[in-house]
């Protein structure tokens, strides 16, 4: 029994942290080269290890792809947990949405290489697509079901998706054009304006709407 166990461990080193680092590096290589264009040798070089050692951790590129997807889902869950912590702070609708928007922006910014690889056509199984969708839905629902936001908006879910989509579009567009990261001050201004637009567009009349009043002559 002991011999068989040792044989299994010899083929797949039980180094969880190293596997995470490899998955993060592979995400970057897939973003730069595309999944089909990237080779295991390129990924090994980027990891600073030999190709033979990489194969000890991931015997096939498909298994490495699986680790990349698992990592992406885990990062979404971390962002969702951070938003969950914000729901316990007793914030009003606007302050909560500002806080949630900052968390979403930080998540997308930190994981831009994943989003690039994903948009570029990373081949996913049906199960992986479903898991990614479920992870994103958990994040959306954590924001949209915040009671003050639900009271302020006719459709807090639509407001949430609008906000998250606008943030992702900004980061993706900036990345596509190879812009330098915009300053913290400009990002804060963008998020503040985005929150105002989302709330005013989704608010019930008499709650957060700000109708323009035209003075009569």
Secondary structure, DSSP 4 states (H G I P E B T S, - for coil): -HHHHHHHHHHS---HHHHHHHHHHHHHHHHHH-TTT--HHHHHHHHTS-HHHHHHH-SSHHHHHHHHHHHHHHHHHHHHHHHHHHHTT---HHHHHHHHHHHHHHHHHHTHHHHHHHHTT----HHHHHHHHHHHHHHHHHHHT-HHHHHHBS-HHHHHHHHHHHHHHHHHHHHHTTPPPPPHHHHHHHHHHHHHHHHHHHBPTTTT--PPPPPP-
